[in-house]
Amino acid sequence: MTTPFDQSVKAVRDGADPFVEAAGLYDRLTADERLGLLDGDVPFWQGMADMMQVGYNSAPYVHGAVERLGIPGTRFVDGPRGCVSGHGTAFPVSMARGATWDVDLEERVGEAIGTEVRAVGGNFFGGVCINLPRHPAWGRIQETYGEDTCILGEMGAALTRGIQRYAMACAKHYALNSMENKRFQVDVTIDDASLHEQYLAHFKRVADEGVAAIMSAYNSVNGQWAGQNRKLLTEVLRDQWGWDGITVSDFIWGLRDAATSLNNGLDLEEPFAQQRAEHLGRQLDSGETSWEMVRRAGLRLLAAQLRSYALREDVPEDDSLLATEAHRALAREAAVRAMTLLKNEAVDGDPILPLSSRLDTIAVIGRLATAENMGDSGSSMVHPPSHVTPVDGIRSACPNARILLVEDDDPQAAARAASQADVAIVVAGFDKHDEGEWVGGDTMHDPVLFNLFPPLPEGAQAPTGEANAVMTAGYGGDRSRLTLREVDEEIIRAVAAANPCTVVALVGAGPIMMENWRHEAPAIVMMWYAGMEGGHALADILLGRANPSGRLPFSIPTSEAHLPDFDRDWTTVTYDRWHGQRLLDRLGVEAAFPLGWGLSYTRYRLEAAEIAASTGMGAERVLTVRARVANTGARDGIQVVQVYGRGGTHADETQLLGFATVAVPAGRTAEVDVPVRLTQLGAWDPLVKRIALADGPVELDVCFHAHDAEAITLSA
């Protein structure tokens, strides 16, 4: 039977204005149905019991469904590692995918995730995470793409394009969310210039791409909680950017007052019937908010659904579409492309990597060699039907080799195994206990946060379950150290001393300080949290079945003194524009590994570069830089051409402006066009309330990493 919502979808598909059709639907709703659009459909304590006892997001969270009119509501499935509901494909974490620097690959990942979201009955993907990690200790750094607003914007836009062929995409966490342990308490202060130029630019890029929704952050910005921050939610998104999507809260603790959040521009409280269900009716009666505000949010929510349903491709609700062979292959491809070769010294005249496939004995060392370690256990955790550990992948790739496995934290045992092997592979790094989303006892017992919950039904008790025990104990959070554990460093040094053919495979998401051991390790691979096929991908790289093409989406300093100040217990902090590679440049210090760094099993040369096209004016100007890359080695490969620039108000800074990947066969050359946006060279103009680019010369460095000595410099 065709419903009123179906009829409106058809009208939008035929060219009608989604907001006009939304108004027609809204006018047919009762008062209770109109209020019901603005929060989750499941009563709070019922939803909490399900989360504690069954699991987080085991099925889509539904908001604002009206069955009698066929209105589906938003049906939320989390990410960004994949489809959290059901048993979907666990892709490498976003930071790993950022290391591919490949927007086409990320768009394909988005298509796969979008398909799986629909397969479990979802229509809304809450996993386009584009927060800028001011400091590498941030616990959820694995969920974002890199340190630079250019990478964040372009990769977030690519994921959005892929997802929105099938479902609504939601960018998060807006804004200045880069501290985990005190995310519910911290107030971040920032000046307008730094805010717009560094911390909002990538959100604008994704908004301009047409993202359906933006999720607010938990933290406070300049004294006002992000979930009810008028400047962010209304003045910036609506008035300055002209964006007409929907704003949604982060879960459970995402707003502090129902009426204030609605008045200031938050459309939807997620994921349950909570503060708005408890207080909004009374606040309407008292005049603290108005039905006009309810209508404004309701129309946006209905229009977003209509727009998505009018454009999306058909996908059946079918669990057999989860973790298909094609999606597993894509997860492996993404993991291979992400692996970043940081160092590869010669032993007996040849680089250690790639390894020979005819090895007799391989020592595989480290507690993480056998770990199911695909990332943290927070809201981004995917539940794939299988996973491949590093040692699994090596065994599969080398079935005739003897594997000497040392899992214990025992440097002497590791050295003995290494001395008996042709090659030693040390797998070291972090896991869900070291970093990730934090909800601990301090959260569950904080009276301010607990008071955001509605009263328990009479005679009921607060739900308990496995998740409750985990939350009470707490783990993850911001990293307490940027180095490996001391015993890991001891193992690496002992193994390298025992066997000159030592490879260190690093598991993690952000910069890892390596100064205590990197000069003793002849080969280092950043393998990231590599997803369900990560072990196979690692073996593909180590054995040369694939040529490394990953490039660091951040810089790694030689000293923590070269990073911004950070204390994970701060409840107030001021952000400025200085972090990452640009902070190193300002300090005049070299990185251990600069932004964009990565080695290969072949050799590349940048033969030529030119500005092939230019469109737009001022800060909206977009150049096309055409580069010709030669592969002078014996292996086919993929190179990343990066364009950095100087000019405008910040002419003394070198900033990433664009990038593109190019496949180059061995002994051949290939051309690639790199889109270069000059916005990042501009400065915030408070009079016109936008980024403006001052007149004057612009200098571009076309290269393979930041401060590449072989760069070709162009003038624009």
C-alpha positions as CSV (number, residue, x, y, z in Angstrom):
1,M,0.0,0.0,0.0
2,T,1.3,3.4,-0.9
3,T,1.7,5.7,2.1
4,P,1.7,9.5,2.3
5,F,5.4,9.3,2.8
6,D,5.8,7.2,-0.4
7,Q,3.8,9.8,-2.3
8,S,6.0,12.6,-1.1
9,V,9.1,10.6,-2.0
10,K,7.8,10.2,-5.5
11,A,7.1,13.9,-5.7
12,V,10.6,14.8,-4.6
13,R,12.0,12.3,-7.1
14,D,9.9,14.1,-9.8
15,G,11.4,17.5,-8.8
16,A,9.3,18.8,-5.9
17,D,11.0,20.7,-3.1
18,P,11.6,18.3,-0.1
19,F,10.7,21.0,2.4
20,V,7.3,21.7,0.7
21,E,6.6,18.0,0.8
22,A,7.8,17.8,4.4
23,A,5.4,20.6,5.4
24,G,2.5,18.6,3.9
25,L,3.5,15.6,6.0
26,Y,4.1,17.6,9.1
27,D,0.6,19.3,8.9
28,R,-1.0,15.8,9.1
29,L,0.8,14.9,12.4
30,T,-0.8,15.1,15.8
31,A,0.9,17.2,18.5
32,D,2.4,14.1,20.1
33,E,3.7,12.9,16.7
34,R,5.3,16.2,16.1
35,L,7.2,16.1,19.4
36,G,8.0,12.5,18.7
37,L,10.0,13.5,15.6
38,L,12.6,15.2,17.8
39,D,14.0,12.2,19.8
40,G,14.3,8.5,19.9
41,D,11.3,6.2,19.8
42,V,12.4,3.7,22.5
43,P,11.8,4.8,26.2
44,F,15.0,5.7,27.9
45,W,15.3,2.9,30.5
46,Q,14.2,0.2,28.0
47,G,16.8,1.4,25.6
48,M,19.5,1.4,28.3
49,A,18.6,-2.1,29.4
50,D,18.9,-3.3,25.8
51,M,22.3,-1.5,25.4
52,M,23.6,-3.1,28.7
53,Q,22.3,-6.6,28.1
54,V,22.1,-7.2,24.4
55,G,24.8,-4.7,23.2
56,Y,25.3,-1.3,21.7
57,N,23.5,-0.7,18.4
58,S,22.8,-4.4,17.9
59,A,19.9,-3.1,15.7
60,P,19.3,0.4,14.3
61,Y,18.1,3.1,16.7
62,V,14.9,4.5,15.4
63,H,13.9,8.2,15.9
64,G,10.6,9.8,14.8
65,A,8.9,7.0,12.9
66,V,5.2,7.5,12.3
67,E,3.8,4.2,11.0
68,R,0.3,5.5,10.0
69,L,1.9,7.9,7.4
70,G,4.7,5.6,6.4
71,I,7.4,7.9,7.9
72,P,10.4,5.7,8.6
73,G,12.2,8.1,10.9
74,T,16.0,8.1,11.1
75,R,17.3,4.5,11.7
76,F,20.8,5.0,13.1
77,V,23.7,2.7,12.6
78,D,27.1,3.7,14.0
79,G,30.6,3.5,12.4
80,P,33.1,4.5,11.0
81,R,34.9,1.1,11.0
82,G,31.9,-0.4,9.3
83,C,28.3,-1.3,10.0
84,V,28.1,-1.7,13.8
85,S,24.7,-3.4,13.7
86,G,24.7,-7.1,12.9
87,H,27.9,-8.9,11.8
88,G,29.2,-6.7,9.1
89,T,32.6,-6.0,7.4
90,A,35.2,-4.7,9.8
91,F,37.3,-2.3,7.6
92,P,40.5,-0.8,8.7
93,V,39.9,2.2,11.1
94,S,39.5,5.6,9.5
95,M,43.1,6.7,10.3
96,A,44.4,3.7,8.3
97,R,42.1,4.6,5.4
98,G,43.4,8.1,5.7
99,A,46.9,6.7,5.1
100,T,45.7,5.5,1.6
101,W,45.2,9.2,0.6
102,D,42.7,7.7,-1.9
103,V,39.3,9.3,-2.1
104,D,38.1,6.8,-4.8
105,L,38.9,3.9,-2.5
106,E,37.2,5.6,0.5
107,E,34.1,6.2,-1.7
108,R,34.0,2.5,-2.5
109,V,34.3,1.7,1.2
110,G,31.4,4.1,1.8
111,E,29.3,2.2,-0.8
112,A,30.0,-1.1,0.9
113,I,29.1,0.3,4.4
114,G,26.0,2.0,3.0
115,T,24.8,-1.3,1.5
116,E,25.3,-3.1,4.8
117,V,23.5,-0.4,6.8
118,R,20.5,-0.9,4.5
119,A,20.8,-4.7,4.8
120,V,20.3,-4.5,8.6
121,G,17.3,-2.1,8.2
122,G,19.2,1.2,8.8
123,N,18.8,4.4,6.7
124,F,21.3,6.6,8.6
125,F,25.0,6.1,9.1
126,G,26.6,8.0,12.0
127,G,30.2,7.3,11.1
128,V,31.7,10.2,9.1
129,C,34.1,11.1,11.8
130,I,36.3,14.1,10.8
131,N,37.5,15.6,14.1
132,L,41.0,17.1,14.0
133,P,43.3,15.5,16.5
134,R,45.1,18.4,18.0
135,H,47.3,16.0,20.1
136,P,48.1,12.4,19.2
137,A,47.1,11.2,22.7
138,W,43.4,11.7,21.8
139,G,41.8,8.3,22.6
140,R,39.5,8.3,19.5
141,I,42.2,9.3,17.0
142,Q,41.5,6.0,15.2
143,E,38.1,7.2,14.1
144,T,39.4,10.2,12.1
145,Y,41.5,10.5,9.0
146,G,44.6,12.6,9.8
147,E,46.1,15.7,11.3
148,D,45.3,18.1,8.5
149,T,42.0,19.7,7.6
150,C,42.6,19.0,3.9
151,I,42.8,15.2,4.4
152,L,39.8,15.3,6.8
153,G,37.6,17.2,4.4
154,E,38.4,15.3,1.2
155,M,38.2,11.8,2.8
156,G,35.1,12.7,4.8
157,A,33.5,14.0,1.5
158,A,34.4,10.8,-0.2
159,L,32.9,8.6,2.5
160,T,29.8,10.8,2.4
161,R,29.4,10.3,-1.4
162,G,29.6,6.5,-1.0
163,I,27.3,6.2,1.9
164,Q,24.6,8.5,0.5
165,R,24.0,6.3,-2.5
166,Y,22.2,4.1,0.0
167,A,21.6,6.0,3.3
168,M,21.9,9.4,5.0
169,A,25.4,10.1,6.2
170,C,26.2,12.0,9.4
171,A,29.5,13.9,10.0
172,K,30.7,14.1,13.6
173,H,31.6,15.4,16.3
174,Y,30.9,19.1,15.8
175,A,33.1,20.6,17.0
176,L,36.5,20.7,18.8
177,N,36.1,17.2,20.1
178,S,39.7,15.9,20.6
179,M,39.9,15.0,24.3
180,E,38.3,11.8,25.5
181,N,38.5,11.3,29.2
182,K,37.0,14.7,30.0
183,R,34.7,15.0,27.0
184,F,31.6,15.5,29.2
185,Q,33.3,18.3,31.3
186,V,35.8,20.1,29.2
187,D,35.3,23.6,27.8
188,V,37.4,24.4,24.8
189,T,38.0,28.1,24.1
190,I,39.2,29.3,20.7
191,D,39.4,32.4,18.7
192,D,37.3,32.8,15.6
193,A,40.2,32.7,13.1
194,S,41.6,29.4,14.5
195,L,38.1,27.9,14.7
196,H,37.1,28.6,11.1
197,E,40.5,28.1,9.5
198,Q,41.6,24.9,11.2
199,Y,38.8,23.2,13.1
200,L,35.7,23.9,11.0
201,A,37.1,24.0,7.5
202,H,36.7,20.2,7.0
203,F,33.2,20.2,8.3
204,K,32.3,22.9,5.8
205,R,33.9,20.8,3.0
206,V,31.6,17.9,4.0
207,A,28.6,20.1,4.4
208,D,29.2,21.5,0.9
209,E,29.4,17.9,-0.3
210,G,25.7,17.6,0.8
211,V,26.1,15.5,4.0
212,A,22.6,14.8,5.3
213,A,23.4,15.3,9.0
214,I,25.9,16.7,11.5
215,M,26.3,15.3,15.0
216,S,27.2,17.7,17.8
217,A,30.0,17.0,20.3
218,Y,29.8,16.4,24.0
219,N,32.2,19.1,25.0
220,S,31.6,22.8,25.6
221,V,32.9,25.4,23.1
222,N,33.6,28.9,24.4
223,G,31.3,28.3,27.4
224,Q,28.3,26.7,25.7
225,W,27.7,22.9,25.3
226,A,28.2,21.9,21.6
227,G,24.8,20.2,21.6
228,Q,23.0,23.5,22.3
229,N,25.6,26.0,21.0
230,R,23.8,28.6,19.0
231,K,26.9,29.9,17.3
232,L,27.9,26.5,16.0
233,L,24.4,25.0,15.2
234,T,22.7,28.1,13.8
235,E,25.0,31.0,13.1
236,V,27.7,28.9,11.4
237,L,25.8,26.0,9.9
238,R,22.7,27.8,8.8
239,D,23.4,31.5,8.5
240,Q,27.0,31.4,7.2
241,W,27.2,28.1,5.3
242,G,23.6,27.9,4.2
243,W,23.5,24.2,5.0
244,D,19.9,22.7,5.3
245,G,20.6,19.2,6.7
246,I,19.7,17.9,10.2
247,T,21.6,18.4,13.4
248,V,21.6,15.5,15.9
249,S,23.0,15.1,19.4
250,D,25.7,12.7,20.5
251,F,24.2,9.9,22.6
252,I,22.6,10.1,26.0
253,W,24.7,13.0,27.3
254,G,24.6,15.2,24.2
255,L,22.5,18.1,25.5
256,R,21.9,19.7,28.8
257,D,18.5,21.3,28.4
258,A,15.7,20.3,26.0
259,A,14.3,23.7,25.2
260,T,17.7,25.4,24.9
261,S,19.0,22.8,22.5
262,L,15.9,23.1,20.3
263,N,15.9,26.9,20.3
264,N,19.6,27.0,19.4
265,G,19.4,24.7,16.5
266,L,19.6,21.0,17.5
267,D,17.0,19.1,15.6
268,L,17.2,15.6,17.1
269,E,18.1,14.2,20.5
270,E,19.6,10.7,20.2
271,P,19.1,7.8,20.7
272,F,16.2,7.3,23.1
273,A,13.1,9.2,24.5
274,Q,15.0,11.1,27.2
275,Q,15.3,14.8,28.0
276,R,12.9,16.1,25.4
277,A,10.3,13.4,26.1
278,E,10.6,14.3,29.8
279,H,10.7,18.1,29.6
280,L,9.7,19.6,26.3
281,G,6.0,19.5,26.8
282,R,6.3,21.5,30.0
283,Q,8.8,23.9,28.4
284,L,6.4,24.6,25.6
285,D,3.6,25.4,28.1
286,S,6.0,27.7,30.0
287,G,7.1,29.5,26.9
288,E,10.8,28.4,27.2
289,T,10.4,27.2,23.6
290,S,7.7,27.3,20.9
291,W,5.9,25.2,18.4
292,E,7.6,27.2,15.7
293,M,10.9,25.7,16.9
294,V,9.3,22.2,16.9
295,R,8.1,22.8,13.3
296,R,11.5,24.0,12.2
297,A,13.3,20.9,13.4
298,G,10.5,18.6,12.2
299,L,10.6,19.9,8.7
300,R,14.3,19.5,8.5
301,L,14.1,15.9,9.7
302,L,11.3,15.0,7.3
303,A,13.0,16.8,4.4
304,A,16.2,14.9,4.9
305,Q,14.4,11.6,4.9
306,L,12.5,12.5,1.7
307,R,15.6,13.7,-0.1
308,S,17.5,10.5,0.8
309,Y,14.7,8.1,-0.1
310,A,14.1,9.9,-3.4
311,L,17.8,9.4,-4.5
312,R,19.0,6.2,-2.8
313,E,19.5,2.9,-4.6
314,D,17.5,-0.1,-3.7
315,V,18.9,-2.6,-1.3
316,P,16.9,-5.4,0.4
317,E,17.0,-5.9,4.1
318,D,19.0,-9.1,4.1
319,D,21.8,-10.3,6.4
320,S,23.4,-12.2,3.5
321,L,24.7,-8.9,2.3
322,L,26.9,-8.5,5.3
323,A,30.6,-9.3,5.1
324,T,30.3,-10.7,1.6
325,E,33.3,-12.0,-0.3
326,A,33.4,-8.7,-2.3
327,H,33.4,-6.6,0.9
328,R,36.0,-8.8,2.6
329,A,38.2,-8.3,-0.5
330,L,37.7,-4.6,-0.3
331,A,38.6,-4.7,3.4
332,R,41.8,-6.5,2.5
333,E,42.5,-4.0,-0.3
334,A,42.0,-1.1,2.0
335,A,44.3,-2.6,4.6
336,V,47.0,-3.3,2.1
337,R,46.8,0.2,0.7
338,A,47.0,1.6,4.2
339,M,50.2,-0.2,5.3
340,T,52.9,2.4,5.5
341,L,56.5,1.5,5.2
342,L,58.4,3.9,7.3
343,K,61.9,2.4,7.1
344,N,63.6,-0.4,5.0
345,E,67.3,-0.6,5.4
346,A,69.6,-2.9,3.5
347,V,71.1,-6.0,5.0
348,D,73.8,-7.7,2.9
349,G,73.2,-5.2,0.1
350,D,69.5,-5.6,-0.2
351,P,66.6,-4.0,1.7
352,I,65.0,-6.4,4.2
353,L,61.6,-6.0,2.6
354,P,60.0,-7.6,0.7
355,L,60.8,-10.9,2.3
356,S,61.5,-14.1,0.4
357,S,58.6,-16.4,0.1
358,R,61.0,-19.3,0.6
359,L,61.8,-18.7,4.2
360,D,62.5,-21.7,6.4
361,T,61.9,-20.2,9.8
362,I,60.0,-17.0,10.9
363,A,60.0,-15.7,14.4
364,V,56.7,-13.9,15.1
365,I,56.9,-12.0,18.4
366,G,54.6,-9.9,20.5
367,R,51.4,-10.0,22.5
368,L,49.5,-8.5,19.6
369,A,50.6,-11.1,17.0
370,T,47.7,-13.3,18.0
371,A,45.3,-10.6,19.2
372,E,41.9,-9.8,17.7
373,N,42.8,-6.2,17.6
374,M,40.7,-4.3,15.1
375,G,40.4,-1.1,17.3
376,D,38.6,0.0,20.4
377,S,35.5,-1.5,22.1
378,G,33.4,1.7,21.9
379,S,30.6,2.8,19.7
380,S,32.6,2.2,16.5
381,M,33.2,-1.5,17.2
382,V,32.1,-3.8,14.4
383,H,31.3,-7.5,14.9
384,P,32.6,-9.3,11.9
385,P,32.0,-13.1,11.4
386,S,35.8,-13.7,11.3
387,H,39.1,-12.0,11.7
388,V,42.7,-12.6,10.6
389,T,45.5,-11.9,13.1
390,P,49.1,-11.1,12.1
391,V,50.3,-14.6,12.8
392,D,47.3,-16.1,11.0
393,G,48.2,-14.1,7.9
394,I,51.9,-15.0,8.0
395,R,51.1,-18.7,8.5
396,S,48.6,-18.6,5.6
397,A,51.1,-16.9,3.3
398,C,54.1,-19.1,4.3
399,P,52.5,-22.6,4.8
400,N,55.9,-24.4,4.6
401,A,57.8,-22.2,7.0
402,R,58.3,-23.0,10.7
403,I,56.7,-20.3,12.8
404,L,58.4,-19.5,16.2
405,L,55.7,-17.7,18.1
406,V,56.6,-15.7,21.3
407,E,53.6,-14.0,22.8
408,D,55.0,-13.4,26.3
409,D,56.5,-10.2,27.4
410,D,59.9,-11.8,27.6
411,P,62.8,-10.1,25.8
412,Q,65.2,-13.1,26.3
413,A,62.7,-15.6,24.8
414,A,62.1,-13.2,21.9
415,A,65.8,-12.9,21.3
416,R,66.3,-16.7,21.4
417,A,63.5,-17.2,18.8
418,A,64.9,-14.4,16.6
419,S,68.4,-15.9,16.6
420,Q,67.0,-19.2,15.3
421,A,65.0,-17.6,12.5
422,D,65.6,-16.3,9.0
423,V,63.6,-13.2,9.9
424,A,62.0,-11.8,13.0
425,I,58.7,-9.9,12.9
426,V,57.8,-8.0,16.1
427,V,54.2,-6.9,16.3
428,A,53.9,-4.2,18.9
429,G,51.6,-1.3,19.7
430,F,48.3,-0.6,21.4
431,D,44.9,-2.1,21.9
432,K,41.4,-1.2,23.3
433,H,42.8,-0.9,26.8
434,D,45.3,1.7,25.8
435,E,43.2,4.0,23.7
436,G,39.6,4.4,22.5
437,E,36.3,5.7,23.5
438,W,35.9,6.2,27.2
439,V,32.9,5.6,29.3
440,G,34.1,4.7,32.8
441,G,33.0,4.7,36.4
442,D,33.5,8.5,36.6
443,T,30.9,8.8,33.8
444,M,28.3,6.4,35.2
445,H,28.5,7.9,38.7
446,D,28.8,11.6,37.9
447,P,25.7,13.2,39.5
448,V,25.5,16.0,36.8
449,L,25.4,13.4,34.0
450,F,23.1,11.0,35.9
451,N,20.6,13.9,36.4
452,L,20.2,14.0,32.6
453,F,18.4,10.6,32.9
454,P,14.6,10.5,33.4
455,P,13.3,9.0,36.7
456,L,13.2,5.2,36.8
457,P,9.7,3.8,36.4
458,E,8.1,3.1,39.8
459,G,9.5,-0.2,41.3
460,A,12.2,-0.5,38.6
461,Q,15.9,-0.8,39.1
462,A,18.7,0.6,36.9
463,P,19.6,-2.1,34.3
464,T,22.7,-4.1,34.6
465,G,24.6,-6.4,32.3
466,E,28.0,-7.1,30.7
467,A,28.2,-3.6,29.2
468,N,27.5,-2.1,32.6
469,A,30.5,-3.9,34.2
470,V,32.7,-2.7,31.3
471,M,31.5,0.9,31.7
472,T,31.9,0.8,35.5
473,A,35.5,-0.4,35.2
474,G,36.3,1.8,32.2
475,Y,39.1,1.4,29.6
476,G,40.4,3.1,26.6
477,G,40.4,6.8,26.7
478,D,43.2,9.2,25.9
479,R,46.6,7.5,25.7
480,S,48.7,7.8,28.9
481,R,51.9,7.4,26.8
482,L,52.9,8.0,23.2
483,T,55.8,5.5,23.3
484,L,55.4,1.7,23.3
485,R,55.4,0.0,26.6
486,E,58.9,-0.3,28.0
487,V,58.9,-4.1,27.6
488,D,58.0,-3.7,24.0
489,E,60.9,-1.4,23.4
490,E,63.2,-3.9,25.2
491,I,61.9,-6.7,23.0
492,I,62.5,-4.7,19.8
493,R,66.1,-3.9,20.9
494,A,66.8,-7.5,21.9
495,V,65.4,-9.0,18.7
496,A,67.2,-6.5,16.5
497,A,70.5,-7.4,18.3
498,A,69.8,-11.1,17.8
499,N,68.8,-10.9,14.1
500,P,69.7,-8.2,11.6
501,C,66.7,-9.1,9.6
502,T,64.1,-7.6,12.0
503,V,60.8,-6.1,11.0
504,V,58.7,-4.1,13.4
505,A,55.0,-4.0,12.6
506,L,53.2,-1.2,14.6
507,V,49.6,-1.5,15.6
508,G,47.9,1.7,16.5
509,A,46.2,4.8,15.0
510,G,48.2,7.9,15.9
511,P,51.8,8.9,16.1
512,I,54.0,6.5,18.1
513,M,57.2,7.9,19.5
514,M,60.1,5.7,18.4
515,E,63.3,7.5,19.4
516,N,64.2,4.9,21.9
517,W,64.5,2.2,19.3
518,R,63.9,3.2,15.7
519,H,67.5,3.6,14.8
520,E,68.1,-0.1,15.8
521,A,65.2,-1.5,13.9
522,P,66.1,-1.9,10.2
523,A,62.5,-2.1,8.9
524,I,59.3,-0.5,10.3
525,V,55.8,-0.9,9.0
526,M,52.8,1.0,10.3
527,M,50.1,-1.6,10.0
528,W,47.4,0.3,12.0
529,Y,44.2,-1.3,13.3
530,A,43.8,-3.1,10.0
531,G,40.4,-4.6,10.2
532,M,39.1,-8.2,9.8
533,E,41.6,-9.0,6.9
534,G,44.5,-7.2,8.5
535,G,46.7,-10.3,9.0
536,H,46.4,-11.2,5.3
537,A,47.2,-7.6,4.3
538,L,50.3,-7.5,6.5
539,A,51.6,-10.7,4.9
540,D,50.8,-9.3,1.4
541,I,53.1,-6.3,2.2
542,L,55.9,-8.2,4.0
543,L,56.2,-10.8,1.2
544,G,55.9,-8.3,-1.7
545,R,52.6,-9.6,-3.0
546,A,51.6,-5.9,-2.8
547,N,53.8,-2.8,-3.1
548,P,53.5,-0.5,-0.1
549,S,51.6,2.7,-1.0
550,G,50.5,4.0,2.4
551,R,51.6,7.5,3.4
552,L,51.4,8.9,6.9
553,P,48.3,11.2,7.4
554,F,50.2,12.9,10.2
555,S,53.7,13.8,11.2
556,I,55.7,12.0,13.9
557,P,58.0,14.2,15.9
558,T,61.3,13.3,17.5
559,S,60.2,14.7,20.9
560,E,57.0,15.2,22.8
561,A,58.3,18.7,23.5
562,H,57.4,19.4,19.8
563,L,53.7,18.7,20.5
564,P,51.0,21.0,21.9
565,D,50.5,20.8,25.7
566,F,48.1,18.1,26.7
567,D,46.6,16.8,30.0
568,R,43.8,14.3,29.7
569,D,42.3,15.5,32.9
570,W,42.0,19.1,31.8
571,T,38.5,20.6,32.1
572,T,39.5,23.8,30.4
573,V,41.8,24.2,27.4
574,T,42.5,26.8,24.7
575,Y,43.1,25.7,21.2
576,D,45.1,27.7,18.6
577,R,46.1,27.0,15.0
578,W,49.4,25.2,15.8
579,H,49.6,21.4,15.8
580,G,51.1,18.6,13.7
581,Q,53.5,19.3,10.8
582,R,52.8,23.1,10.9
583,L,53.8,23.3,14.5
584,L,57.1,21.4,13.8
585,D,57.7,23.9,11.0
586,R,57.0,26.8,13.3
587,L,59.4,25.4,15.9
588,G,62.0,24.9,13.2
589,V,62.5,21.2,14.0
590,E,62.5,18.2,11.6
591,A,60.1,15.4,12.0
592,A,61.2,11.8,12.6
593,F,58.7,11.1,9.7
594,P,57.0,14.1,8.0
595,L,53.4,14.4,6.9
596,G,52.9,12.3,3.8
597,W,56.0,10.1,4.4
598,G,56.0,6.5,3.1
599,L,58.4,4.2,1.3
600,S,57.9,1.7,-1.5
601,Y,59.5,-1.3,-3.1
602,T,60.1,0.7,-6.3
603,R,61.4,4.2,-7.0
604,Y,59.5,7.2,-8.2
605,R,60.6,10.5,-9.8
606,L,58.4,13.5,-10.2
607,E,59.2,14.5,-13.8
608,A,57.0,17.5,-14.4
609,A,54.2,19.6,-12.9
610,E,52.0,22.4,-14.2
611,I,48.8,24.3,-13.4
612,A,46.4,22.9,-16.0
613,A,43.2,24.7,-15.0
614,S,41.9,27.3,-12.6
615,T,38.3,28.0,-11.6
616,G,36.7,30.4,-9.1
617,M,38.1,33.4,-7.4
618,G,39.9,34.2,-4.1
619,A,39.6,31.6,-1.4
620,E,37.1,29.7,-3.5
621,R,39.6,29.2,-6.3
622,V,40.3,25.6,-7.2
623,L,43.4,24.7,-9.3
624,T,44.1,21.6,-11.2
625,V,47.8,20.7,-10.9
626,R,48.8,18.1,-13.5
627,A,51.8,16.0,-12.4
628,R,53.8,13.4,-14.3
629,V,55.3,10.6,-12.2
630,A,57.9,8.1,-13.4
631,N,58.4,4.7,-11.9
632,T,62.0,3.9,-12.4
633,G,62.0,0.6,-10.5
634,A,61.0,-2.9,-11.3
635,R,57.6,-3.1,-9.6
636,D,54.3,-1.6,-10.4
637,G,53.2,0.8,-7.7
638,I,50.9,3.5,-6.5
639,Q,52.3,6.9,-5.6
640,V,50.6,9.8,-3.8
641,V,51.2,13.3,-5.3
642,Q,50.8,15.9,-2.7
643,V,50.5,19.7,-3.2
644,Y,51.5,22.1,-0.4
645,G,51.2,25.9,-0.7
646,R,52.2,29.2,0.8
647,G,50.5,32.6,0.3
648,G,47.9,34.9,1.6
649,T,47.7,36.0,5.2
650,H,49.6,33.0,6.4
651,A,52.4,33.2,3.8
652,D,55.0,32.0,6.2
653,E,53.2,28.7,6.7
654,T,53.3,25.7,4.3
655,Q,49.9,24.0,4.2
656,L,48.5,20.9,2.5
657,L,46.2,22.0,-0.3
658,G,45.5,18.8,-2.3
659,F,46.5,15.3,-3.1
660,A,45.8,12.4,-5.5
661,T,47.0,8.8,-6.0
662,V,48.3,7.5,-9.3
663,A,49.1,4.0,-10.4
664,V,52.4,3.8,-12.3
665,P,53.6,0.6,-14.0
666,A,57.2,-0.4,-13.6
667,G,59.5,1.5,-16.0
668,R,56.6,3.8,-17.2
669,T,55.2,7.2,-16.5
670,A,51.7,8.3,-15.7
671,E,49.9,11.7,-15.3
672,V,47.5,12.6,-12.6
673,D,45.4,15.7,-12.0
674,V,45.4,17.0,-8.4
675,P,42.5,19.2,-7.3
676,V,44.0,22.1,-5.2
677,R,41.7,24.2,-3.1
678,L,43.2,27.6,-2.0
679,T,40.7,28.0,0.9
680,Q,43.3,26.8,3.4
681,L,45.6,29.7,2.5
682,G,42.9,32.2,3.4
683,A,42.1,33.9,6.6
684,W,38.8,34.4,8.6
685,D,37.3,37.8,7.8
686,P,35.0,38.8,10.7
687,L,33.2,41.5,8.7
688,V,31.9,39.2,5.9
689,K,32.0,36.1,8.1
690,R,33.9,33.9,5.7
691,I,37.4,32.8,4.7
692,A,39.0,35.4,2.4
693,L,42.3,35.1,0.5
694,A,44.4,38.2,0.3
695,D,45.8,39.3,-3.1
696,G,49.3,38.3,-3.8
697,P,51.5,35.4,-5.1
698,V,50.8,31.8,-4.2
699,E,53.6,29.3,-4.3
700,L,52.9,25.5,-4.7
701,D,55.2,22.6,-3.9
702,V,54.3,19.5,-5.9
703,C,55.9,16.6,-4.1
704,F,55.7,13.2,-2.4
705,H,55.7,14.4,1.2
706,A,56.0,17.5,3.3
707,H,59.2,19.4,2.7
708,D,60.3,17.0,0.0
709,A,63.7,18.1,-1.3
710,E,62.7,16.9,-4.8
711,A,59.6,19.1,-5.0
712,I,58.7,21.0,-8.1
713,T,57.6,24.6,-7.2
714,L,54.9,26.4,-9.2
715,S,53.5,30.0,-8.9
716,A,49.8,30.5,-9.1
